[in-house]
Amino acid sequence: MDRPMPPTQLAALLNEHVAALRVRDYSENTIRNQHLHVRYFLEWCAERGLTEPVEVTRPVLERYQRHLFHQRKRDGEPLSFRSQHAKLVALRSWFKWLTRQNHILHNPASELELPRLPHRLPRHVLTAQEAEQVLQQPDIHDPIGLRDRAILEVLYSTGMRRMEVISLKLYDLDTERGTILIRLGKGKKDRFVPVGDRAVAWLEKYVREARPQLSTEPDNGTLFLAHTGEEINRDMLTMTVRAYVVKAKTGKSGACHLFRHTMATLMLEGGADVRFIQEMLGHARLDTTQIYTRVSIRMLKQIHSASHPAAMLRANDHEDGEAMLVQSHMWPGDPAPTAEELFAALDSEDDDENA
């Protein structure tokens, strides 16, 4: 249980900031993380007798940054650079808000140098063969198993986030066009994503044969249901997917985010331009300055069919020229994002699932 914060002006301003974030319709996950990171800093300040905003100077923040660098977790390991980075980014955001609200005259965090994040490839990515092994694990003769096969196919085909999967409604699936509408994904933006023919076939089979056995009245139209007839929750989804990954004995670990990484990696290896993958993943941008042209769903489907392994299994008659379509659509004047930037963005996503 969290210790109560001392009633300081800094603590009061943190509560005011949290309220402002809610008014601006930030996600609860973002608000919670912002609150926790800043609260940790305020506890550090209280231990040193710092209670007023004007007492926090750039040297104070640099001392705190050194504190994070030398801090050890319960297991004796240091905080990762990613954890240090997240805590300091939250502070920069908070002090920027304090300055805009005229609680302080100057922003002491404006020139604070953040730890450099390594652009690394994900440690665990399934090969196409391993992904197929995982997909074969559910017992499709059982309603729950059929549901799980449909879920795995969707994760593999689209790279959707866990929260996006459990929020799907029946009317979000367009089987004729082979698309899924993701409503209010991360960043509160709707987007269409292509879904492969095989995934569509399993979705149709699930909706036709298994979902009627799981649904109860009143039915709110949620696509994926638990055995109780209620919508499947995020923890249940993570445990379910992780169990199939373990059962497949690939030697890899993970759950929903594992398939998100896998989809991005395999499409990249299949020749897809990073910007198409970025669009499918719902990344608004790969850095804070890049501006890019949005991609039509028709073009996304062409790219998906030409570069996703599951799609190519069903349509193995692509000519080389058709595969080259993947690389032929470029954005003149825009710097091309790199694969490392794509995976760094994926790795830093706050899916709140550790999967």
N, C-alpha and C positions, 0 to 999 in steps of 0.2 A: 504494500500500500504506500502511496506517495506521502512523504512527510509534508505537513502544512507549511506553506511559504510564509516567511516572516512578513508582517504588514508594512512593507517599504513602498516608497514611491515607484521604484522599479517594478515591483510585483504588481502594483495597481495598473501600471502602464501595459504590462504584459496582458492582463485581463482585458484591458481596453482594446489592445491590438487583436486579440482572439475574437472579440465581439465584432470588430471591424471586418475581419476576414469572413465571418459568417454572413454579414450584411452583403459582402461582395460575392457571396455564393461560391466560396472555395469549398472543395470537398472536405469531408470530415477527416479523412486520412491526412490530407495536407495540413489541416488545422492542428490535428493531434501531434504530428511530427514537429511542426513549428513551435507549439507550446512546450513540448518535452525538451527540445534542444535549447530554447531560450531559458526555460526554467532551470536546467542544469547549470547554465552560465550564471544565473542569478543566485543560485545556492553557493556557487564558487565565490561570487562577489560578497555575499553576506558573511562568509567565513573570514573575509578580509576587511570587513567594516565598510564596504561600499554599498550605499543604499540609494543614492541619488543619481539621476542620469548624467549630470554634469561631472560626476566623479569618474566616469568611465572614459578614459582617454585612449588614444592609439597605443601608448606603451602598456596600458592595462590589458588591452586586447591581445597584444603580442605576448604578454606574460601568460594569458589564458591559452593562447595557441601553443606555447611551449609546454604548458601543463597537459594539454591533450596529447602532445607528441610523446611525453614521458609516461602518460597514464597506462596502467595495466589492468586488464580485465581479470575476472575471478580465476581464470585458468592460467594467469600469468602472461598471457599474450598481449602485445600492444594493440591499441586501437588501429584498425586499418586506416589507410589514407582516405578511403572512401567515407568511413564514419567521421573522421576528423573534418573532411570536406563538407559533409552534410551539416554538421553542427555549426561550422563557421558561415556557411551560406545562410542558414537560418538567422544568425546574428546580423549579417549584412542586411538582410531583408528587414529585420526589426529596426535597426538603427536608421535605415533609409526612411521607414515609416515615421519614426520619432522625429526625424528632421523635417519631413513634409508637414507633420502636425505641429511644428514649432515647439516641441517639447525640449529640443536642444538646438543650438545655433549652428553647430558644425557636426558633420557625420564622422565619428572617429573610425568607422569601419570602411569608409569609402576607398581607401588605398590599401586595405589589408590584403596581403598576398595569400592566396589559398594554396593548399598542397596540390601538386600536379597529380592528376589521376592517370594511372596506366591505361592505355588503350589496348586491352587484352581480349583475345578471343575467349568465348565461354569455355570453361573447363570440360563441361559435359554437353556434347551435341551428338545426337543419334545419327548414324548413317542411314541411308534410305532402307537398307536391309534390316537394320535394327528397329527402325520405325515400324516397318511391316510386322516384325516379330511382336512388338507391343500391341499393335492393332489386332493381332490374331488371338489375344489372350481372353477377351470376354466370352462367356457362354451365350451365344446368340440365340439359343433355344429358350432362354429365360428372359422375361420382360426387362429386368434390370440389366442383364448382360447385353441385350439388344440396345437399350438406352446408352450403355457405356461405350459400345462400339460406335454408335453415332456421335457421341461426345468426342471420342478419340479421333475420329475422322475429321470432325470440324476443327479441332485443335491443330491437327497436322496440316490440313488443307489451308486454313486461314491464318494461323498464328494469333488467334484472338487471345485477349487477356482473360484471366479467370473470371473477373467480375462481369466482363462483357458476355461470356458464355452463359452464366447463370441468369443474366437479365434478359436473355432472348425470349421473344414471344413468337407464337405460331405465325403471326402475320408479318414477322420480320424476314421470313424465309420465302424467297421467290424461286421456286424450283424450275420454272420455265426459263427464266433468265440466268439461273445459276448464280444468284447473288444472295447475300445476307445484309440486312440493314442493321448496323450497330448504332443504337440510339444513345446519345449522350455518353460516348466513350470518355476516356481520360481527356481532360481539358474541356469536358462538356460539349463535345462536337459529335454530330452524327456523321457516319460515313458508310458507304457501300463497300463491301469486299467480295471478290469472286470466290466461289466455292466449287471445287472440282466435281465432275460428274459422279465419281464413285462416292464421294461424301454425300452428294445429293441423294443418291440411290439409298444409302443407309439411313439418311434422315427420313426419307419417304417411308421406308420400311418400319422405322421406329414409330413414326406418327400414325401409320396405318394399323400396325399390329400390337405394339407395346404400350404406347401412351394411353389408349383407351382403358387398358387394364390398371393403369396407375392413377388415373385422374379421379377426382372426387368433386362433388358439387359444393359450393359454386366453383366453376373452373374459370380462372382468370386469364387463361391462354398462355401461361408460362410454358416454354417449349420443353425443358428438361425437368422432370418431376422425380421426387424421392418416392420410396416405396409407400409412404404415408399419403401420397397424393399432393403433398405440399411441394413448393419449389425447392430444388436442391440448393443447399447453402454452400458457401465458398470452402469451408473447412472439409465438408463431405466430399466436394469435388476434388480437392487436393489429395485427400487420403485415397480416394478411389483411383485416380490417375497414377499416383505414386505406387499403389499396390500392383497395378498392371506392369509398370516399368520394372519393379523388382521381380515379378513373376516371369518376365521375359528373359531374365538372366543375361542382360546385355553388359553388365558391369558398370552401367551408367546409373546416376541417381538424379532425381528431380521429379517434377510433375508437370503442371500446366505450362510453366515458363520454359521448361525443357523443350516442349514442342514449339514454343514461340521462337526460341533460339534456333531450333532445328529447321523450321520452315525458312527462316531468313538465310541460314547458312546454305541449305541445299538449293534454294532458288538462286542465290548468288553464284554458287558453283555451276548451276545450270545456265548461267549467262545473263540473268536479269540485272538490269541497271539498279544501282543502289537506291535511286530515287523512287523507282516503282515499289521496291520492298518497303521503303520508308512510308509510302502512301498506304500500303496494305496494313502496316503495323499501327498506323494512326499517329505517327510522330509528326507533330506540327512543324518541327524543324530539327536539324541535327546540331545546330548551334544557335546562339541568340541573334545572329545577324543575317543568316541565310534567308533569302526569299526565293521561293520556287513556285513553278506553275502547277496547279492541281491537275491530276490525271483523270481522264474519263474512265468510267467503269468498263466500257467496251475495250479500251486499250489495256486496262488491268487484266481483263479476262484473257486477252491474247497473250500477254506476258506470262500469266499464271499457267496457261495451257502449254506454253513452250518451254517453261523452266522448272515447274514443280514435278518431282519424281512420280507422285501418285497420278497426276494428270497424264504424264507421258506413258504410264503403264497402260492406260486405257486408249491412248491415241499415239501409237508408236510409229505412225506413218508420216511424221513431220519431215519435210524436206530441210536440208541445211539452210536454204534461203529463208524459210519460215522461222527457224531458230534465230537467225540473225536479226529478226525483227526486234528481239529483246534489247539489242544494243543500238538500234537505229534511231530511236527517238531521244534526242538530246535537248537540253535547254540552253540555247545560245546566250552567252554572257554570264551564266551562273557557274560558279566553281563547283565541280563535281565532288560530292561528299565521298569519303573513302570508306572502305569496308570496316576499317578500324573505328571510325567515327560512328558508324551504324551500330557496331557491337558495343561500343562504349555507351551509347544512348540506351541500348537494350539493357545493358548490365546495370545502369544507374536507375532504371525504372523502379518506381516505388509501388510495386504490385501488392505489397503487404502479404506475401505468401511464402517467400523463401522457398520457392519451388521451381 
